[in-house]
Amino acid sequence: MADKTYLEWPFFDARHAVLERELDAWATQHIAQQHEADVDAACRHLVRQLGDGGWLKHAIAGAAYGAAGEGIDTRAICLIRETLARHNGLADFAFAMQGLGSGAISLHGTAAQREAYLPRVVRGDAIAAFALSEPQAGSDVAAMQCAAVRDGDHYVLNGEKTWISNGGIADFYVVFARTGEQPGARGISAFIVDAGTPGFDIAERIQVIAPHPLARLTFNDCRIPAAQRIGEAGQGFKVAMSTLDVFRTSVAAAALGFARRALDEALAHATQRKMFGQALSDFQMTQAKLAQMATGIDAAALLTYRAAWQRDQGRNVTKEAAMAKMTATETAQQVIDAALQMFGGLGVVSEQPVERLYREIRALRIYEGATEVQQLIIARELLRAANTKEQ
């Protein structure tokens, strides 16, 4: 049983503890942790379950469109991801992508765009995707080559995207393309592209160590109505970064969920496993490792929920979200590795809980900004603040 005392921290309101408790009970009943032979079908099913359960209302903004509130409650998003990740990594993925994939519409979409897409996202009727990365433009968004050229009431989109989560099963994609208003990141715009639009194809499905829907997308003279542009022309980079600022902290929360599950598994195993006439937990080396694991989790949780609380207070959290994401994902990797080591040979048996966690955590240190990128963001914010004070 995961430690829940963190819910008493001053970062949370009473409603957050209620949310976590209700979701934990729901997930225990509805979300099974098992091997999925058909990941696409499993993901679709999970989105539908989350919609039917009413949990996707927390992934969007705007009560008129079915959201829990007018804005996105970052602490709620984080608690949901942490809880789902403890139960099932694919369930966490399904929830997160509904939020990230529709986040630009929630934050910057027109009323018509919100009405057309967000209610379907909340119900689980439409699966969302966020298409930013390219073969030569991952962390370096300014190197984006995918381009959209205005042609009357349409844009014509050409190029490709890769590493796109929900690629191949999404009903719509928020796609970022160069429109050329200014050089670099300031000449990018965001568009909603519906699956099945002529000229838009799934070029390749990508298989990864923790299976989930992932694909490379291509656009060949793909015509998109100008009304499908999100925000102003040339403001796509701001749209992307504001969306990522909301959900980057939730990546840290998912890592916490994985880490807490690993610690629970390690504690249960260490107290039951007999070695040399005593329990594994009786050895001081085991106790030291458990102490390091628990301390690392609490430290990461403090950073995560500080960032979530600060964003909910309306503050800029670029630095704090980067600190949380970096620390929580790196810590979770260490905690899960230590748990697997305690299990010995059983830890590398396919589909054992710690083996699954070992595969699931690895990608979190890369997506939505690799650890090294988070370090650059933190340093940039520190130096910016220092230079401002000197002026």
N, C-alpha and C positions, 0 to 999 in steps of 0.2 A: 504494500500500500504506500503510494507516494506521500511524502511529507507535504502537508497542506498548510502549514503554519505561515507560509509566506503570504497567504491571502489576508492575514491580519496586519500586514505592513500598511503604513499610511498612504501608500500609492493608490490603494483601492478604496472604492465605495462599497457599501453593503451589497449593492446589486451585483457587483462583480463576483463576490463569493457565491451568491445564489446562482449566477450564470454558470460558474465552474462546476458547482455541485450538480446542477440539473443536466449539464452536458455530459459529465462523467457518468451519471446514471444511465443516460440515453445511450451513450457509446458502449457501455458495458453490455447493454441489451441488444443493440442493433449492429455494432461494428465488430466483425470477427477478424482476428489477425490470422490470416492463412495465406497459403500460396495461391496466386491467381494465375490460372492457365491463360486466360484472355484478359489482358490488362486493360484494353480499350473498353470492353464490356463492363469490367469491374469499376472503372473510373466513371463511366456513364451512370452505372447503378448507384455509386456513392454520391454523385451530384444530385441525383433524384432523391435519395434518402435524406441528404442534408437539406434539400429544399422542402421535402415533406415534413421534416422535423422542425422547420422554422429557423434553422441556424444560419442560412444564407442571408437573412435580413440584416445580419451584422456586417456583411461583406461589402455593402454599398451604402450610399448616402441619399437621403431624401425620403421622408415619410410618405410622400405622395406616390412614390414608386415601390413601396413595400418595405423600405428600410426600417431599422429599429429606431432611427433618429435622423435629424437633419444632417448631421455630420457623421464621419466615421470615428467610432470610439476605438482608439488604438489599443487601449488596455483590454477591451473585450476581444478584439481581433487576436491579440497576443495570447490571452487565456484560452481562447478556442483552439488556436493552433497548438499550443503546448499540450492541451488535454487530448486532442485528436492524435497528435504525434505519439503520445504515450500508448495509445490504443492501436493505431494503425497508420503507418507512414503514408499509404496511398490516400487514406481519408483526409489527412492533413493536406496533402498535395491538392486533392479535389477542391477543398474549401479555399485554400490559398489562391489557386488560379482563378476561381470565380471572382475573388476580390481584386487580384492584380490585373486580370484580363479586362475587367470592367472599370477599374479604378480611374482611368483617364476620363471616362464618360461621367462617372460620379462627380469628379472634381472640376472638369472643364467642359463637359458636354452641354449642348443646347437643350432646352426643354423637350424639343421633339426627339432628339437622340436619346435622352434619358427615358422618355416614355416608351420609345420603341424597343429598348434593350434591357433596362434595369429590372422591370417587373418579371421578365422571362428569366433573368439571372437568378433572382430571388426564389422563384418557384422551382428552379432546376430544370426549366424547359429549354434553356439555351446555355451551351457551354462556351466560355470565354477564353481568349488567348491574348498574350502580350508579345508582339513581334518587334523586337528592337535589335537583337544581335545579328551580325553578318559574319561570313567567313573571315573577313579582314577588319571587322569592326565589332569587337566584343566590349572590352573595357574602354577602348578608345572610340567613343560614339562619334566623335568629330570626323572619323575616317569613313563614315557611312557612304556607300556608293549607290544603294537603291534610290531611285529618283522618281519624282512625280512632276509631270509637266502640265500646266494648266491648258485646257482646250475648251474654251467656252464655259459651259456649265459643268464640265467634268475635269478630272485630272486623269492623266494616262500614266500608269505606274509600271516601271520596269526595274528588274533586279531580283535579288534573292535575300532570304533570311534563313538563319539556321539556329539550332539549339532551341527551337520554339516549343515550349511545353504546351500540351494539349493539341499540338500539331497533328492533324489528321482526324481529330474527333470534334474540334471546336466548331460552333455554328457561326461565330464571327471572330475577327482578329483586329486588334488595335495595332496598326502598322505605322512605323515611322519611316519617312522617306525624305530625301533631300529635295527641297523646292527652290533653293538658290537665292533667297532674299538677301542673305549675307554669307560671307565665308564661314566655314567650320560649323560649329554646333548651332550657330544662330541662323542657319538657313535650312532648318529641318521642320517638317510639319507632321501632324498625326492624323491618321485616317481610320475609319471603320470600314473593314472589308468583309463582306459576308462570304461564307463558304459557298462555293459553287459559282462565284462571279467569273464570267468568261475571262480567260487570260491568267487566272490564279490557279496554281496547281500545287499539290503535295508531291514534291520531287523525290523525297527519300524519307523513309522512317528510320529513326536512329535508335539503336538498342544500347542501353546503359546498364551499369551494375545493379542499380535499384530500379527495376522496370517501371516506367510510366510513359504515357504518350508523349512522344518527342519527334520532331520532324524538321526537315529543310523545306522551305517554301520558295516557289519561283513565281515571278510576275512578268508576263510578256504582253505588252500593250493592254494591260488590264485597266479598263475604264471605270472610274469611281465618280459618282456624283459629287460635286463640290460641297453639297450639303452634308456629306459624310466626313468632312474635315472637322477635327476636334480642335477648338480654339482658333486663334488667329494664325495666318500663314507665317511661317518662320518661327513660331513659338513652340514647336514640337519638343525641343530639348527641355524646356521648362516643364512642359506637360509630363514628359517621361520622368524627370528628376523628382517632381512633386509627388508623382505616383509611387516611385521607388522609395522616397522618404517615408511614406506611410507604411509600406509593406516590408522594408528592410528590417525594421525592428521586429516584425513578426517572424522573420527567418530566425532571429536569435531565440524567439520563444519556441519555435519548432525544435531547435537544437536542444533547448532545455527539456522539452518533452522526451526526446530521445535519451538524453542523459539521465533523467529521473528514472525512466524505465530500466536503463542499464544498471543503475545503482540498486533498484529494487530487486532485479534479477540476481545481482552479485550478492546482496545481503541474504536472500533466500538460499542461494547455493552455498555460500560460505558457512552458514549455520547448520546446513544439513550434510554437507560433504565430510566424510570421515577420512582422516589421514593419520597414520602413525599413532593410532589410539586416541585421537582427539579431533575436534571439529576444525575445519579449515580456518574458521573465524577465531580460533584460539591462538593462532600464530601471530606474533607481533608484526611480522611483515604484512600480513593480510590486514590487520587493524590499521596500520599506517596508510596502506593504500586506500582503504575505505574512508579514512579521515580526509585524505587529499581529494578524493572524489566528491565527497559531500561539501567540503569547503569551496572547491572550484565551482560547483553548481550554484551555491548561494551567492558567490561573488558575481557570477554571470547573470543570475536572476536579478540582483540589485541593479546592475547596469541596464538590463533589458527593461525592467519596469520603471526605472528612472526615465529612460528615453520615452517610453510609452506615456507616462504621466505628463512629462514636459510637453509632448506634442498635443495632448488633450487640453493643456492649458494655453494652447495657441502659440507656443514658442517654436523657434527654429531648432531642429534637432539633428542637423546634418552631421555634426561631430559626435553627438551622443548616440545616434543610431549606428554610426560606423563603429564606435567603441563597443556597443552591445553586440552587433553582428560578429565582429571579429572575435571578441572574447568568448561569447557563447558557443560559436561553432568550433573554435579551436579547443575549448575546454571539453565540449561534448565528445570530440574525437578522442581525446585523452581518456575520458571517463569510460567510454565504450571499449576502447582498446584494453584498458585495465580490467574491465569486467570480463571480456572475452578471455584474457589471459588466466583469470581465476577458474574459468570453466575448462581449461586445458583442451584436450582433443574434442570434447563435446562442443566447444565454442565455435569450431569451424565446420560443424555439421550443417548442411544446407537446411535453411528454414527454421533453425533454432532461433529463439528470440534475439540473442546477442549477435548471432551471425547476420540476421536481417538488419539489425541496428548498425552493424559495422559497415554494411553496404549503403544503408540509407543516409548515414551522416556525411559520407565523403563529399557528395555534391554540394552540400550546404556551405562548404568552405570556398566554393567557386561561384555559384550563381548569385545574381543580384549584387555583384561586386566581390571579387576574390579577396582573400585576407590581405594580400599585398596592396590592393586598391584601397581597402579600408584604412590601411596605414597611411597612404598618401592623402586621403581625405582628411584624416585627423590632423596630420602635420600641416596641411594647407590651411585648415581652420585655425589652428594655433598660431601660425605665422601671420595670417590675416589679422587676427585679433591683436597680436603684438605690434604689427605695423600701424594699426589704427591708433593704438595708445601713444605711439611715438610721434604721430603727426599733430 
